[in-house]
């Protein structure tokens, strides 16, 4: 099996087969005590529908199945592929993530926001900084929200959509009151389309000192690209720049748009071609700058 096929091995089922089970499950997210280090609070998360894992304790984000095998067994990519293909470390039975996607997705969690206020939680502000988001930009577009799911109260970063309700993010959770796009109309003839609001906030952070005259659409879910309200808003513009994720879904909707009107739609993912999305690219770029600065200071 090649790397792409091996990365389709479903993480949740694989971990269960080697005796590693989640501490809690919230919708699509499975939370574990990290298999990569000792800890008392679960900070290892799998987003099951994407088959990606994140270890917040060591800031490894949206990694693949092979990335996990390499980290867990301390081997390189070549050895990981060899051992998996020789069934030296593959479980006797597993579910492919491609097969999992054929199963019906669980019903969306019912989210009730009961309070929103200015961003002030130290944990949320720290999370934004870790994601390389300018706090002044975040404070302009976001709110701190308190919300309830199944009788339990949580808090997170809220971003309003066009229905006036919130898309919500925190270090440990993604949630939404309802799925609706966000449009920002600055009376421009061009529009930029982002899949998630962290990508939009990243773009605004990168252009804080010289923001382009542009309108914006934040989809909050790539599938909303096909919604009538999305298409109606995009139709008002001469040029549409697409900043969707570098995954099969992002590729599908980008290709679909350009095939329909290649003169008006433009794929901008080349700016972060080596990363899953614009925010991940910006985080890695900032970390690389810090590493180079530290190396320069250590070698003076």
LINQUIGI-V915354 format. One record per residue. N is the residue number from 1. RES is the residue in three letters. PHI is phi in whole degrees, -180 to 180 (NA if undefined). Layout:
n->N res->RES phi->PHI
n->N res->RES phi->PHI
This chain:
n->1 res->UNK phi->NA
n->2 res->UNK phi->-86
n->3 res->UNK phi->-57
n->4 res->UNK phi->-60
n->5 res->UNK phi->-71
n->6 res->UNK phi->-66
n->7 res->UNK phi->-69
n->8 res->UNK phi->-85
n->9 res->UNK phi->-65
n->10 res->UNK phi->-76
n->11 res->UNK phi->-64
n->12 res->UNK phi->-61
n->13 res->UNK phi->-67
n->14 res->UNK phi->-62
n->15 res->UNK phi->-62
n->16 res->UNK phi->-61
n->17 res->UNK phi->-69
n->18 res->UNK phi->-108
n->19 res->UNK phi->84
n->20 res->UNK phi->-111
n->21 res->UNK phi->-121
n->22 res->UNK phi->-69
n->23 res->UNK phi->-77
n->24 res->UNK phi->-153
n->25 res->UNK phi->-128
n->26 res->UNK phi->-124
n->27 res->UNK phi->61
n->28 res->UNK phi->-82
n->29 res->UNK phi->-101
n->30 res->UNK phi->-113
n->31 res->UNK phi->-109
n->32 res->UNK phi->-130
n->33 res->UNK phi->-69
n->34 res->UNK phi->-58
n->35 res->UNK phi->-73
n->36 res->UNK phi->-95
n->37 res->UNK phi->-166
n->38 res->UNK phi->-86
n->39 res->UNK phi->-160
n->40 res->UNK phi->-107
n->41 res->UNK phi->-123
n->42 res->UNK phi->-66
n->43 res->UNK phi->-130
n->44 res->UNK phi->-105
n->45 res->UNK phi->-126
n->46 res->UNK phi->-114
n->47 res->UNK phi->-92
n->48 res->UNK phi->-65
n->49 res->UNK phi->-64
n->50 res->UNK phi->-97
n->51 res->UNK phi->57
n->52 res->UNK phi->-121
n->53 res->UNK phi->-122
n->54 res->UNK phi->-135
n->55 res->UNK phi->-112
n->56 res->UNK phi->-69
n->57 res->UNK phi->-68
n->58 res->UNK phi->-123
n->59 res->UNK phi->56
n->60 res->UNK phi->-100
n->61 res->UNK phi->-119
n->62 res->UNK phi->51
n->63 res->UNK phi->-93
n->64 res->UNK phi->-94
n->65 res->UNK phi->-60
n->66 res->UNK phi->-64
n->67 res->UNK phi->-59
n->68 res->UNK phi->-65
n->69 res->UNK phi->-58
n->70 res->UNK phi->-63
n->71 res->UNK phi->-72
n->72 res->UNK phi->-69
n->73 res->UNK phi->-106
n->74 res->UNK phi->56
n->75 res->UNK phi->-131
n->76 res->UNK phi->-90
n->77 res->UNK phi->-63
n->78 res->UNK phi->-62
n->79 res->UNK phi->-71
n->80 res->UNK phi->-62
n->81 res->UNK phi->-64
n->82 res->UNK phi->-62
n->83 res->UNK phi->-66
n->84 res->UNK phi->-68
n->85 res->UNK phi->-69
n->86 res->UNK phi->-88
n->87 res->UNK phi->60
n->88 res->UNK phi->-77
n->89 res->UNK phi->-130
n->90 res->UNK phi->-83
n->91 res->UNK phi->-67
n->92 res->UNK phi->-64
n->93 res->UNK phi->-140
n->94 res->UNK phi->-151
n->95 res->UNK phi->-109
n->96 res->UNK phi->-76
n->97 res->UNK phi->-62
n->98 res->UNK phi->-63
n->99 res->UNK phi->-70
n->100 res->UNK phi->-60
n->101 res->UNK phi->-67
n->102 res->UNK phi->-78
n->103 res->UNK phi->-79
n->104 res->UNK phi->-63
n->105 res->UNK phi->-74
n->106 res->UNK phi->-64
n->107 res->UNK phi->-61
n->108 res->UNK phi->-59
n->109 res->UNK phi->-67
n->110 res->UNK phi->-83
n->111 res->UNK phi->-111
n->112 res->UNK phi->-123
n->113 res->UNK phi->-81
n->114 res->UNK phi->-114
n->115 res->UNK phi->-160
n->116 res->UNK phi->-136
n->117 res->UNK phi->-153
n->118 res->UNK phi->-62
n->119 res->UNK phi->-63
n->120 res->UNK phi->-148
n->121 res->UNK phi->-62
n->122 res->UNK phi->-60
n->123 res->UNK phi->-66
n->124 res->UNK phi->-72
n->125 res->UNK phi->-64
n->126 res->UNK phi->-64
n->127 res->UNK phi->-61
n->128 res->UNK phi->-62
n->129 res->UNK phi->-66
n->130 res->UNK phi->-63
n->131 res->UNK phi->-89
n->132 res->UNK phi->62
n->133 res->UNK phi->-101
n->134 res->UNK phi->-65
n->135 res->UNK phi->-69
n->136 res->UNK phi->-67
n->137 res->UNK phi->-63
n->138 res->UNK phi->-61
n->139 res->UNK phi->-65
n->140 res->UNK phi->-72
n->141 res->UNK phi->-103
n->142 res->UNK phi->-120
n->143 res->UNK phi->-130
n->144 res->UNK phi->-88
n->145 res->UNK phi->-120
n->146 res->UNK phi->-105
n->147 res->UNK phi->-145
n->148 res->UNK phi->-123
n->149 res->UNK phi->-132
n->150 res->UNK phi->52
n->151 res->UNK phi->83
n->152 res->UNK phi->-111
n->153 res->UNK phi->-96
n->154 res->UNK phi->-137
n->155 res->UNK phi->-140
n->156 res->UNK phi->-168
n->157 res->UNK phi->-94
n->158 res->UNK phi->-106
n->159 res->UNK phi->-128
n->160 res->UNK phi->-70
n->161 res->UNK phi->-103
n->162 res->UNK phi->-70
n->163 res->UNK phi->-88
n->164 res->UNK phi->87
n->165 res->UNK phi->-99
n->166 res->UNK phi->-113
n->167 res->UNK phi->-93
n->168 res->UNK phi->-126
n->169 res->UNK phi->-134
n->170 res->UNK phi->-146
n->171 res->UNK phi->-58
n->172 res->UNK phi->-122
n->173 res->UNK phi->-158
n->174 res->UNK phi->-118
n->175 res->UNK phi->-153
n->176 res->UNK phi->-157
n->177 res->UNK phi->-68
n->178 res->UNK phi->-158
n->179 res->UNK phi->-96
n->180 res->UNK phi->-151
n->181 res->UNK phi->-74
n->182 res->UNK phi->-115
n->183 res->UNK phi->-114
n->184 res->UNK phi->-123
n->185 res->UNK phi->-106
n->186 res->UNK phi->-106
n->187 res->UNK phi->59
n->188 res->UNK phi->-102
n->189 res->UNK phi->-95
n->190 res->UNK phi->-121
n->191 res->UNK phi->-137
n->192 res->UNK phi->-111
n->193 res->UNK phi->-113
n->194 res->UNK phi->-118
n->195 res->UNK phi->-76
n->196 res->UNK phi->-128
n->197 res->UNK phi->-75
n->198 res->UNK phi->-69
n->199 res->UNK phi->-67
n->200 res->UNK phi->-62
n->201 res->UNK phi->-63
n->202 res->UNK phi->-63
n->203 res->UNK phi->-59
n->204 res->UNK phi->-67
n->205 res->UNK phi->-65
n->206 res->UNK phi->-63
n->207 res->UNK phi->-114
n->208 res->UNK phi->-58
n->209 res->UNK phi->-82
n->210 res->UNK phi->-152
n->211 res->UNK phi->-67
n->212 res->UNK phi->-72
n->213 res->UNK phi->-78
n->214 res->UNK phi->-154
n->215 res->UNK phi->-94
n->216 res->UNK phi->-140
n->217 res->UNK phi->-127
n->218 res->UNK phi->-112
n->219 res->UNK phi->-76
n->220 res->UNK phi->69
n->221 res->UNK phi->-166
n->222 res->UNK phi->-57
n->223 res->UNK phi->-63
n->224 res->UNK phi->-74
n->225 res->UNK phi->-59
n->226 res->UNK phi->-88
n->227 res->UNK phi->-62
n->228 res->UNK phi->-59
n->229 res->UNK phi->-66
n->230 res->UNK phi->-67
n->231 res->UNK phi->-64
n->232 res->UNK phi->-64
n->233 res->UNK phi->-70
n->234 res->UNK phi->-64
n->235 res->UNK phi->-66
n->236 res->UNK phi->-80
n->237 res->UNK phi->-117
n->238 res->UNK phi->-78
n->239 res->UNK phi->-139
n->240 res->UNK phi->-127
n->241 res->UNK phi->-99
n->242 res->UNK phi->-102
n->243 res->UNK phi->-120
n->244 res->UNK phi->-83
n->245 res->UNK phi->-73
n->246 res->UNK phi->-87
n->247 res->UNK phi->-143
n->248 res->UNK phi->-57
n->249 res->UNK phi->-69
n->250 res->UNK phi->-61
n->251 res->UNK phi->-64
n->252 res->UNK phi->-61
n->253 res->UNK phi->-75
n->254 res->UNK phi->-66
n->255 res->UNK phi->-63
n->256 res->UNK phi->-62
n->257 res->UNK phi->-69
n->258 res->UNK phi->-68
n->259 res->UNK phi->-65
n->260 res->UNK phi->-76
n->261 res->UNK phi->-158
n->262 res->UNK phi->-68
n->263 res->UNK phi->-80
n->264 res->UNK phi->-95
n->265 res->UNK phi->-96
n->266 res->UNK phi->-138
n->267 res->UNK phi->-82
n->268 res->UNK phi->-106
n->269 res->UNK phi->-71
n->270 res->UNK phi->-60
n->271 res->UNK phi->-67
n->272 res->UNK phi->-138
n->273 res->UNK phi->-61
n->274 res->UNK phi->-91
n->275 res->UNK phi->-131
n->276 res->UNK phi->-68
n->277 res->UNK phi->-158
n->278 res->UNK phi->-64
n->279 res->UNK phi->-66
n->280 res->UNK phi->-61
n->281 res->UNK phi->-61
n->282 res->UNK phi->-65
n->283 res->UNK phi->-63
n->284 res->UNK phi->-66
n->285 res->UNK phi->-64
n->286 res->UNK phi->-64
n->287 res->UNK phi->-65
n->288 res->UNK phi->-65
n->289 res->UNK phi->-61
n->290 res->UNK phi->-65
n->291 res->UNK phi->-63
n->292 res->UNK phi->-67
n->293 res->UNK phi->-64
n->294 res->UNK phi->-65
n->295 res->UNK phi->-62
n->296 res->UNK phi->-64
n->297 res->UNK phi->-69
n->298 res->UNK phi->-72
n->299 res->UNK phi->-111
n->300 res->UNK phi->-72
